[in-house]
Amino acid sequence: MKSLSLKSLSKTYFDLYAGSQHTALHDISLDVPAGEFVSIVGPSGCGKSTILNMVAGFIPQSGGEILVGGEPVKGPGADRGVVFQSFALFPWKTVLENVGFGPKMRGIPKAERDEIAREYLDLVGLAHAADRYPNELSGGMQQRVGVVRALANKPDILLMDEPFASVDAQTRMTLQEELTRIWEERRPTVIFITHDVPEAVFLANRVVVLSKGHILEQVEIPLARPRIWDQLVEDDSFKELSNKVLALVRAA
Ligand SMILES: Nc1ncnc2c1ncn2[C@@H]1O[C@H](COP(=O)(O)OP(=O)(O)OP(=O)(O)O)[C@@H](O)[C@H]1O
């Protein structure tokens, strides 16, 4: 697993409509040790997705540096896996083939990549759906496939941009519990973007609150693991931490 380090990172976009430059991120510095789970929260437009897209290597930064395992990011790479809200599974491929796609691209022979894909599907209780096509799955099942498809590449860093935003509340809680369990087992470094404060606190070791392109505050989440909703819903520390982060987001 690799560490992630942002050093005085900034991003300026040219706003076509206003005809002027817009600075979306100013001087962001953040160190994420290998294997840590960090959530980023903040009001709409504060720059969350911009950070993620730069770490993924999809867009260049305007200033500063992004180091993955100490090496500067120059573009997308297999060491970083990305899961979006509107994840795109290949509709013409089965679930097994979708999950095995990354390993296939890395030249892993079919028998071996099918085994890898089955192992990951098993992790999220979808072994039985291996031969189905994405349109035969519910939204929650598709989202699980999206998560394990990224994990099957064994990325050092998992970048997640509101991956559970479009599923119902019940499924979402199950996905959150599954993600924490998988993270504990595999320990990738995770950057998880969300608008949902309880989700951010439930998942992370640390919550970064962003405001207008700056880091407003970082809140450590020393809650015990495994994290299970039935236990945390009534937990005073969980409620205190969520209230603290919520107050920061509201002030942001
Ligand atoms: N391609 C672009 N061109 C111009 N401005 C952009 C572009 N992408 C983002 N921005 C601007 O940069 C700022 C940060 O956007 P970003 O999408 O990173 O915010 P966000 O915190 O992820 O928002 P949300 O929570 O609504 O997804 C916003 O003001 C946005 O309008």
The ligand as an SDF file (V2000), in Angstrom:
LIG
                    3D

 31 33  0  0  0  0  0  0  0  0999 V2000
  -14.0610   21.8910  -15.4380 N   0  0  0  0  0  0  0  0  0  0  0  0
  -14.3150   22.9750  -14.7100 C   0  0  0  0  0  0  0  0  0  0  0  0
  -14.2720   24.2120  -15.2560 N   0  0  0  0  0  0  0  0  0  0  0  0
  -14.4970   25.3100  -14.5060 C   0  0  0  0  0  0  0  0  0  0  0  0
  -14.7810   25.2750  -13.1870 N   0  0  0  0  0  0  0  0  0  0  0  0
  -14.8530   24.0720  -12.5940 C   0  0  0  0  0  0  0  0  0  0  0  0
  -14.6250   22.8570  -13.3160 C   0  0  0  0  0  0  0  0  0  0  0  0
  -14.7620   21.8210  -12.4560 N   0  0  0  0  0  0  0  0  0  0  0  0
  -15.0580   22.3510  -11.2480 C   0  0  0  0  0  0  0  0  0  0  0  0
  -15.1120   23.7020  -11.3320 N   0  0  0  0  0  0  0  0  0  0  0  0
  -15.3940   24.6330  -10.2210 C   0  0  0  0  0  0  0  0  0  0  0  0
  -14.4800   24.3680   -9.1670 O   0  0  0  0  0  0  0  0  0  0  0  0
  -15.1310   24.4310   -7.9020 C   0  0  0  0  0  0  0  0  0  0  0  0
  -14.9560   23.1120   -7.1640 C   0  0  0  0  0  0  0  0  0  0  0  0
  -15.6830   22.1110   -7.8650 O   0  0  0  0  0  0  0  0  0  0  0  0
  -15.7270   20.5880   -7.3510 P   0  0  0  0  0  0  0  0  0  0  0  0
  -16.5240   19.8120   -8.3250 O   0  0  0  0  0  0  0  0  0  0  0  0
  -14.3480   20.1240   -7.0430 O   0  0  0  0  0  0  0  0  0  0  0  0
  -16.5250   20.7670   -5.9730 O   0  0  0  0  0  0  0  0  0  0  0  0
  -17.1920   19.6570   -5.0330 P   0  0  0  0  0  0  0  0  0  0  0  0
  -16.8580   20.0520   -3.6360 O   0  0  0  0  0  0  0  0  0  0  0  0
  -16.8200   18.2970   -5.4730 O   0  0  0  0  0  0  0  0  0  0  0  0
  -18.7300   19.9230   -5.3020 O   0  0  0  0  0  0  0  0  0  0  0  0
  -20.0050   18.9270   -5.1930 P   0  0  0  0  0  0  0  0  0  0  0  0
  -20.0800   18.5650   -3.7470 O   0  0  0  0  0  0  0  0  0  0  0  0
  -21.1450   19.7730   -5.6160 O   0  0  0  0  0  0  0  0  0  0  0  0
  -19.7400   17.7550   -6.0880 O   0  0  0  0  0  0  0  0  0  0  0  0
  -16.5830   24.8200   -8.1950 C   0  0  0  0  0  0  0  0  0  0  0  0
  -16.7110   26.2020   -8.0540 O   0  0  0  0  0  0  0  0  0  0  0  0
  -16.7770   24.3880   -9.6220 C   0  0  0  0  0  0  0  0  0  0  0  0
  -17.7360   25.2130  -10.2550 O   0  0  0  0  0  0  0  0  0  0  0  0
  1  2  1  0
  2  3  1  0
  2  7  2  0
  3  4  2  0
  4  5  1  0
  5  6  2  0
  6  7  1  0
  6 10  1  0
  7  8  1  0
  8  9  2  0
  9 10  1  0
 10 11  1  0
 11 12  1  0
 11 30  1  0
 12 13  1  0
 13 14  1  0
 13 28  1  0
 14 15  1  0
 15 16  1  0
 16 17  2  0
 16 18  1  0
 16 19  1  0
 19 20  1  0
 20 21  2  0
 20 22  1  0
 20 23  1  0
 23 24  1  0
 24 25  2  0
 24 26  1  0
 24 27  1  0
 28 29  1  0
 28 30  1  0
 30 31  1  0
M  END
$$$$
